Amino acid sequence: MTELTKTLELKLVDPNAHKRRKLRETREAYKHALQDAFDARCTTQTEANDVVVNYDLSGYAKNVLKKYVPQLTTTYNAGELHDDHPVRFTNEGLRFDHKPENAIEWYVKIPHHEDYHLWMPAQPNPEQRGWLEALNAGDATMGESRLFERDGTWYLHVTATRDVEERSEVSAEERTPIGVDIGEASLVTVCHRDDHGSPTAPELWADEGKTVRRHRKTYFTAKRRLQTRGSERIAESFGNDVWRQIDDVFHRVTRKVVEYAESVENPVLVLEDLTNIRESMDYDDFMNRRLHGWGFAKLHAQIRYKAVEKGIPVETVNPRNTSKECHACGEVGYRPRQATFKCTNDACWMGEYQADVNGAINIADRYLSGESHSREHTDGDDSAEDGGRLTASQDTQADATKQETLGTYAS
Ligand SMILES: [Zn+2]
């Protein structure tokens, strides 16, 4: 086991004038408190506390200053302060909220005054999505955070830590690729080939797919009804509840996927590369996946971070036609029914096959055919996979609604 630490980068998305003012207030109060405690040459927490206690700052920021100022004056023996210190908060100060149904999916709670905080939409570095999933699930620990402004944009940097297992030293050719297909009927399907090249041990999570579809349908129906009645807040809290249940299903399944990989010798989990998904799919197919498959990126991010924890490598491959080609002969076939793939090649021994398993084997095979995008995941990074964003106008609208709703969270 090794401990992995990372600084997660988030950009606060278009704070309105009110929130900008609050952020600046926090920054100014922090700056003055820091300067005062520093000028007073506070060398102990108690001395620093006596100074910073007078400022209109959150306790999470004051607690950082109480520790930080004595370090500056004693350990570092600093002569003067840098001009642009970020505002720091202790680990308890921050909280994340994930709303996958919104265009801006992540929200962060930033401490402001003693008992007042701001909920703000935030755009994470897409490479670090897995870390946010891990934090959200309690599988990573949050450390100190830093708030700062650069060229008019506000950023939040958060340190996070988790335990990971060392990855075994095995070459790519010696690994057994496990294809991971994310679908509609079966939420996730995994399969790999045995030593003789035969597809073996397919595992499908079809019931979970059904459960997620049911939750999602309930949510959208109820949301529409509540919104027409003007009950935005009830819709919001109802939504939170439903998404939490869906998230529970996701975590259960992604844990099983990684367990599956652990049962195979020298495994590598192979996922479809979502960065190319727009180019590689025709429009209808893409929209279909986007609308029904909003959980795509979330499932991928969870699989990635859980695999890294177990020292299992993850690779991505070109997703083009993985669901349309026959895994035996490579010919493009069709689906007479949702769960069935039919090969149209007369010379091929394969007639009909379980469609999701066929897709999973195709995905696994692309790793061996050299179509995989080799990316280093040893540091626990996640590849960019924003799947598909909604259009800009929808973004803005969703954001505006959100800010309004979240205004009520600020106590
Ligand atoms: Zn075939």
Boltz pocket constraint, residues with backbone or C-beta under 6 A from the ligand:
constraints:
  - pocket:
      binder: B
      contacts: [[A, 326], [A, 327], [A, 328], [A, 329], [A, 330], [A, 331], [A, 343], [A, 344], [A, 345], [A, 348], [A, 349], [A, 350]]
      max_distance: 6.0
